[in-house]
Amino acid sequence: MTSTSRPGAGRPGEGRPGEADPILSVRGLVSGYDGSRVLHDVDLDLPEGGVLALLGRNGVGKSTLVSTVMGLVRPMKGSITVAGQEVAGARPDRIARLGVGLVPQGRRVFAPLTLAEHLDIADRAGRKGDWTKDRVLELLPRLGERLKNRGDQLSGGEQQMLAIARALLTNPTVLLLDEPSDGLAPSVVHQVADVVHEVCNAGMSVLIVEQNLRLALSVADRVVVMQKGAVRWDVPVDEFRRDRAKAEELLGI
């Protein structure tokens, strides 16, 4: 897949020319922890078949947004729809059954389980579809060599690929990737980019939270930048690249 810019940079839902209908839509989302607000009236759209990069400095609410979409954090206000169905406040298992898969920050691999056991659990729990264990292992062949190894015997890169494999086995239509390059060697970061391209070619839509700007811009069609819990900039990748002054202002790059 090659990155393509989409003309127009209006607010979410305004029907940007040539852009597909959103598979994931967030409106007026307020969320946080223990009564403290982290997200403030967040709006964003992930078009069907698109890749949206969610950028921002540490602590601006990116992971809170992903967790709220996945149902791991209950929103205080606002709407989240997946393929037109309201899911704000729904349980994570219902959201997963509607086709949302999560690759969490930090991988969250179970140390005592073998790689094969991780895949078996995801395969049994997920929706049935084109992403089978054979297809996942074809995409990520290194995992096939490590099936008998426990989670704590895998390298960081192998754990990240396992986290991606688990999510793919649920056969999502929307894949949420939260900091997938965190702590990985450059060669593994390239693998992550290849995987994103592959799943998009297969028709999946991807929301990627990423600090590695090179990775984010290599896979995304559109960029959303958050600051202090709110969306400050929502533009095609090409426009983001052109306005270096604004990128530096919001991201400190």
VEXDREN-2710 file (C-alpha; in Angstrom, 1 decimal):
% VEXDREN-2710
k/r/px/py/pz
1/MET/0.0/0.0/0.0
2/THR/1.2/3.5/-0.8
3/SER/0.2/6.5/1.2
4/THR/-2.3/8.7/-0.5
5/SER/-3.5/12.1/0.5
6/ARG/-7.1/13.0/0.5
7/PRO/-8.1/16.6/-0.4
8/GLY/-9.8/18.8/2.1
9/ALA/-9.1/19.2/5.8
10/GLY/-12.5/19.9/7.2
11/ARG/-13.9/18.7/10.6
12/PRO/-14.8/15.1/10.9
13/GLY/-18.1/14.2/9.3
14/GLU/-18.0/17.0/6.7
15/GLY/-17.6/14.6/3.8
16/ARG/-14.1/15.2/2.5
17/PRO/-14.1/14.8/-1.3
18/GLY/-13.0/11.3/-2.3
19/GLU/-12.9/9.9/1.2
20/ALA/-14.7/6.8/2.2
21/ASP/-17.4/6.7/4.8
22/PRO/-16.0/6.3/8.3
23/ILE/-15.9/2.8/9.8
24/LEU/-15.0/4.3/13.2
25/SER/-16.4/7.7/14.2
26/VAL/-15.9/9.6/17.5
27/ARG/-18.0/12.6/18.4
28/GLY/-17.8/14.9/21.4
29/LEU/-15.9/12.3/23.4
30/VAL/-15.1/13.1/27.0
31/SER/-13.2/10.4/29.0
32/GLY/-10.7/10.0/31.8
33/TYR/-10.0/8.2/35.1
34/ASP/-11.5/8.5/38.6
35/GLY/-13.6/11.5/37.6
36/SER/-10.6/13.4/36.1
37/ARG/-11.1/14.3/32.5
38/VAL/-8.3/13.5/30.0
39/LEU/-10.2/13.8/26.7
40/HIS/-12.1/16.9/26.0
41/ASP/-14.8/16.8/23.2
42/VAL/-12.7/14.7/20.8
43/ASP/-13.9/14.3/17.2
44/LEU/-12.3/12.0/14.7
45/ASP/-13.1/9.7/11.8
46/LEU/-11.3/6.6/10.5
47/PRO/-12.4/6.0/6.9
48/GLU/-13.1/2.5/5.8
49/GLY/-9.9/1.1/4.4
50/GLY/-7.8/4.0/5.6
51/VAL/-4.9/4.5/8.0
52/LEU/-5.1/7.3/10.6
53/ALA/-2.0/8.3/12.6
54/LEU/-2.8/9.7/16.0
55/LEU/0.1/11.9/17.1
56/GLY/0.9/14.0/20.1
57/ARG/3.4/14.5/22.9
58/ASN/3.3/12.1/25.9
59/GLY/0.4/12.5/28.2
60/VAL/-2.0/14.2/25.7
61/GLY/-4.6/11.4/25.9
62/LYS/-3.8/9.2/22.8
63/SER/-3.8/5.9/24.7
64/THR/-6.8/7.0/26.7
65/LEU/-8.7/7.5/23.4
66/VAL/-7.7/4.1/22.2
67/SER/-8.7/2.5/25.5
68/THR/-12.0/4.3/25.5
69/VAL/-12.8/3.2/21.9
70/MET/-12.0/-0.4/22.9
71/GLY/-14.3/-0.2/26.0
72/LEU/-11.4/-0.5/28.5
73/VAL/-12.2/3.0/29.8
74/ARG/-15.8/4.1/30.2
75/PRO/-16.6/7.5/28.5
76/MET/-18.2/10.3/30.5
77/LYS/-19.9/11.8/27.4
78/GLY/-19.9/11.5/23.7
79/SER/-20.5/9.0/20.9
80/ILE/-18.3/6.2/19.4
81/THR/-19.7/4.3/16.4
82/VAL/-18.3/1.3/14.6
83/ALA/-19.8/0.6/11.2
84/GLY/-22.7/2.8/12.3
85/GLN/-23.4/1.0/15.6
86/GLU/-23.0/2.9/18.9
87/VAL/-20.5/1.4/21.2
88/ALA/-19.7/4.1/23.7
89/GLY/-19.7/2.5/27.1
90/ALA/-20.1/-1.0/25.8
91/ARG/-18.1/-3.9/27.1
92/PRO/-14.8/-4.7/25.3
93/ASP/-16.0/-8.2/24.2
94/ARG/-19.0/-6.6/22.4
95/ILE/-16.8/-4.1/20.7
96/ALA/-14.4/-6.9/19.7
97/ARG/-17.4/-8.9/18.2
98/LEU/-18.3/-5.8/16.1
99/GLY/-14.8/-6.0/14.6
100/VAL/-12.4/-3.9/16.6
101/GLY/-9.0/-5.4/17.4
102/LEU/-6.4/-4.0/19.8
103/VAL/-2.6/-4.2/19.8
104/PRO/-2.0/-2.7/23.2
105/GLN/1.0/-0.6/24.3
106/GLY/3.6/-2.8/26.0
107/ARG/2.5/-5.9/24.1
108/ARG/0.7/-7.5/27.2
109/VAL/2.0/-11.0/26.5
110/PHE/1.4/-13.7/29.2
111/ALA/4.8/-14.9/30.4
112/PRO/3.8/-18.5/31.2
113/LEU/1.9/-19.2/28.0
114/THR/3.6/-20.5/24.9
115/LEU/3.3/-18.6/21.7
116/ALA/1.1/-21.4/20.3
117/GLU/-1.2/-21.1/23.3
118/HIS/-1.5/-17.4/22.8
119/LEU/-2.6/-18.0/19.2
120/ASP/-5.0/-20.8/20.1
121/ILE/-6.8/-18.6/22.7
122/ALA/-7.1/-15.7/20.2
123/ASP/-8.3/-18.0/17.5
124/ARG/-11.0/-19.6/19.7
125/ALA/-12.2/-16.3/21.1
126/GLY/-12.2/-14.3/17.9
127/ARG/-14.6/-13.9/15.0
128/LYS/-14.2/-16.3/12.1
129/GLY/-12.8/-14.9/8.9
130/ASP/-9.9/-14.9/6.5
131/TRP/-7.2/-14.3/9.1
132/THR/-6.4/-17.9/10.2
133/LYS/-3.4/-19.2/12.1
134/ASP/-1.8/-20.3/8.9
135/ARG/-2.3/-16.9/7.3
136/VAL/-0.9/-15.1/10.3
137/LEU/2.2/-17.3/10.4
138/GLU/2.7/-16.8/6.7
139/LEU/2.7/-13.0/7.3
140/LEU/4.9/-13.3/10.4
141/PRO/7.1/-16.4/9.7
142/ARG/9.4/-15.8/12.7
143/LEU/6.5/-16.7/15.0
144/GLY/6.2/-20.1/13.4
145/GLU/9.8/-20.9/14.6
146/ARG/8.9/-19.9/18.2
147/LEU/5.6/-21.7/18.8
148/LYS/6.9/-23.7/21.7
149/ASN/8.6/-20.7/23.5
150/ARG/6.9/-19.1/26.4
151/GLY/6.0/-15.4/26.4
152/ASP/9.0/-14.6/28.6
153/GLN/11.3/-16.4/26.2
154/LEU/10.5/-14.1/23.3
155/SER/12.4/-11.0/22.3
156/GLY/10.6/-7.6/22.4
157/GLY/10.2/-7.7/18.6
158/GLU/8.8/-11.2/18.8
159/GLN/6.4/-10.2/21.5
160/GLN/5.2/-7.3/19.4
161/MET/4.6/-9.6/16.4
162/LEU/2.7/-11.9/18.7
163/ALA/0.5/-9.1/19.9
164/ILE/-0.3/-8.2/16.3
165/ALA/-1.0/-11.8/15.5
166/ARG/-3.4/-12.2/18.4
167/ALA/-5.3/-9.1/17.2
168/LEU/-5.4/-10.4/13.6
169/LEU/-6.8/-13.7/14.6
170/THR/-9.9/-11.9/16.0
171/ASN/-10.6/-10.9/12.3
172/PRO/-11.1/-7.2/13.0
173/THR/-12.3/-4.7/10.5
174/VAL/-10.7/-1.9/12.6
175/LEU/-7.2/-2.4/14.1
176/LEU/-6.0/-0.2/16.9
177/LEU/-2.2/-0.1/17.2
178/ASP/-1.0/1.7/20.4
179/GLU/2.7/2.6/20.2
180/PRO/3.7/-0.5/18.2
181/SER/7.3/0.6/17.7
182/ASP/8.0/1.3/21.3
183/GLY/11.4/-0.1/22.3
184/LEU/11.9/-2.0/19.1
185/ALA/15.0/-2.2/16.8
186/PRO/14.8/-0.4/13.5
187/SER/14.5/-3.7/11.6
188/VAL/11.4/-4.7/13.6
189/VAL/9.9/-1.2/13.1
190/HIS/10.1/-1.9/9.3
191/GLN/8.3/-5.2/9.9
192/VAL/5.5/-3.3/11.7
193/ALA/5.2/-0.9/8.7
194/ASP/5.0/-3.9/6.3
195/VAL/2.3/-5.5/8.4
196/VAL/0.2/-2.3/8.4
197/HIS/0.5/-2.1/4.6
198/GLU/-0.4/-5.8/4.2
199/VAL/-3.6/-5.6/6.4
200/CYS/-4.7/-2.5/4.7
201/ASN/-4.3/-4.1/1.3
202/ALA/-6.6/-6.8/2.7
203/GLY/-9.3/-4.2/3.5
204/MET/-8.7/-3.5/7.1
205/SER/-8.8/0.0/8.6
206/VAL/-6.1/1.1/11.0
207/LEU/-5.7/3.7/13.8
208/ILE/-2.1/3.9/14.8
209/VAL/-0.8/5.8/17.9
210/GLU/2.9/6.4/17.4
211/GLN/5.8/8.4/18.6
212/ASN/8.0/7.3/15.7
213/LEU/7.1/9.9/13.1
214/ARG/8.9/8.2/10.3
215/LEU/6.8/5.1/10.8
216/ALA/3.5/6.9/11.3
217/LEU/3.9/9.0/8.1
218/SER/5.1/6.0/6.1
219/VAL/1.8/4.1/6.6
220/ALA/-0.9/6.8/7.2
221/ASP/-3.2/8.5/4.8
222/ARG/-4.2/11.1/7.4
223/VAL/-2.8/12.6/10.6
224/VAL/-4.6/13.7/13.7
225/VAL/-2.6/15.7/16.3
226/MET/-3.8/15.9/19.9
227/GLN/-2.8/18.5/22.5
228/LYS/-4.0/18.6/26.1
229/GLY/-6.7/16.0/25.4
230/ALA/-8.2/17.6/22.3
231/VAL/-7.7/17.3/18.6
232/ARG/-5.8/20.4/17.3
233/TRP/-5.0/19.3/13.7
234/ASP/-6.6/16.9/11.3
235/VAL/-5.1/16.9/7.9
236/PRO/-3.9/14.6/5.0
237/VAL/-0.3/13.4/5.4
238/ASP/0.9/15.5/2.5
239/GLU/-0.4/18.7/4.2
240/PHE/1.2/17.7/7.5
241/ARG/4.6/17.2/5.7
242/ARG/4.3/20.7/4.1
243/ASP/3.5/22.6/7.3
244/ARG/6.7/21.9/9.2
245/ALA/6.2/25.0/11.4
246/LYS/2.8/23.8/12.7
247/ALA/4.1/20.3/13.2
248/GLU/7.0/21.6/15.3
249/GLU/4.7/23.8/17.3
250/LEU/2.3/20.9/18.2
251/LEU/4.8/18.1/18.5
252/GLY/8.1/19.8/19.3
253/ILE/9.9/18.1/16.4
END
